[in-house]
Amino acid sequence: MKTRADSNDAFPESGYVRMRQVVQFLAMSESSVYRLIKDTDFPRPVHLSSRLVVFDAAEIRQWQQRRTAIR
């Protein structure tokens, strides 16, 4: 069985990641991620084409670290 630590290890330090990877890494639903994009300082997606949307993995990791540091 995969644990949360296993998911974090599989998430890249840099490069681009798809929404599915972001959702798994943050343990959130896709709709929650879109709500964060709209309402907060969550990293903005990068549109590589009209149908291909990715996120910068380093920005996602930094956002998560800032969020956990607040707690």
C-alpha positions as a Markdown table, in Angstrom:
| # | Residue | x | y | z |
|---|---|---|---|---|
| 1 | Met | 0.0 | 0.0 | 0.0 |
| 2 | Lys | 1.3 | 3.4 | -0.9 |
| 3 | Thr | 1.8 | 5.9 | 1.9 |
| 4 | Arg | 1.8 | 9.7 | 1.8 |
| 5 | Ala | 5.6 | 9.6 | 2.0 |
| 6 | Asp | 5.8 | 7.4 | -1.1 |
| 7 | Ser | 3.7 | 9.9 | -3.0 |
| 8 | Asn | 6.0 | 12.8 | -2.0 |
| 9 | Asp | 9.0 | 10.8 | -3.1 |
| 10 | Ala | 7.5 | 10.2 | -6.5 |
| 11 | Phe | 6.7 | 13.9 | -7.0 |
| 12 | Pro | 9.5 | 15.5 | -9.0 |
| 13 | Glu | 11.7 | 18.3 | -7.5 |
| 14 | Ser | 11.5 | 20.3 | -10.8 |
| 15 | Gly | 9.9 | 20.2 | -14.2 |
| 16 | Tyr | 6.3 | 20.1 | -15.2 |
| 17 | Val | 3.6 | 17.9 | -13.7 |
| 18 | Arg | 0.0 | 17.2 | -14.7 |
| 19 | Met | -3.1 | 17.9 | -12.6 |
| 20 | Arg | -3.3 | 14.2 | -11.6 |
| 21 | Gln | 0.1 | 14.4 | -10.0 |
| 22 | Val | -0.7 | 17.6 | -8.2 |
| 23 | Val | -3.9 | 16.2 | -6.8 |
| 24 | Gln | -2.1 | 13.1 | -5.6 |
| 25 | Phe | 0.8 | 15.0 | -4.0 |
| 26 | Leu | -1.4 | 17.5 | -2.2 |
| 27 | Ala | -4.1 | 14.9 | -1.3 |
| 28 | Met | -6.8 | 17.1 | -2.6 |
| 29 | Ser | -9.6 | 16.9 | -5.2 |
| 30 | Glu | -9.2 | 18.4 | -8.6 |
| 31 | Ser | -12.0 | 20.9 | -7.8 |
| 32 | Ser | -10.2 | 22.0 | -4.6 |
| 33 | Val | -7.0 | 22.7 | -6.6 |
| 34 | Tyr | -9.0 | 24.8 | -9.1 |
| 35 | Arg | -10.6 | 26.7 | -6.2 |
| 36 | Leu | -7.2 | 27.4 | -4.8 |
| 37 | Ile | -6.0 | 28.7 | -8.2 |
| 38 | Lys | -8.9 | 31.0 | -8.4 |
| 39 | Asp | -8.9 | 32.3 | -4.8 |
| 40 | Thr | -5.4 | 32.2 | -3.4 |
| 41 | Asp | -1.6 | 32.4 | -4.1 |
| 42 | Phe | -1.6 | 28.9 | -5.4 |
| 43 | Pro | 0.8 | 28.5 | -8.4 |
| 44 | Arg | -0.8 | 29.3 | -11.7 |
| 45 | Pro | -1.0 | 26.5 | -14.4 |
| 46 | Val | 1.1 | 26.7 | -17.5 |
| 47 | His | -0.9 | 26.2 | -20.8 |
| 48 | Leu | 1.4 | 24.4 | -23.1 |
| 49 | Ser | -1.4 | 24.1 | -25.7 |
| 50 | Ser | -5.1 | 24.6 | -25.8 |
| 51 | Arg | -5.6 | 21.2 | -24.1 |
| 52 | Leu | -2.4 | 20.6 | -22.2 |
| 53 | Val | -2.2 | 22.3 | -18.8 |
| 54 | Val | 0.7 | 21.6 | -16.5 |
| 55 | Phe | 2.2 | 23.0 | -13.2 |
| 56 | Asp | 5.7 | 23.8 | -12.2 |
| 57 | Ala | 6.7 | 21.1 | -9.7 |
| 58 | Ala | 9.1 | 23.4 | -7.8 |
| 59 | Glu | 6.3 | 26.0 | -7.3 |
| 60 | Ile | 3.9 | 23.4 | -6.1 |
| 61 | Arg | 6.5 | 22.1 | -3.6 |
| 62 | Gln | 7.2 | 25.6 | -2.4 |
| 63 | Trp | 3.5 | 26.4 | -1.9 |
| 64 | Gln | 3.0 | 23.2 | 0.1 |
| 65 | Gln | 6.1 | 24.0 | 2.3 |
| 66 | Arg | 4.8 | 27.5 | 3.0 |
| 67 | Arg | 1.4 | 26.1 | 3.8 |
| 68 | Thr | 2.8 | 23.5 | 6.3 |
| 69 | Ala | 5.1 | 26.1 | 7.8 |
| 70 | Ile | 2.0 | 28.2 | 8.8 |
| 71 | Arg | 0.6 | 25.3 | 10.8 |
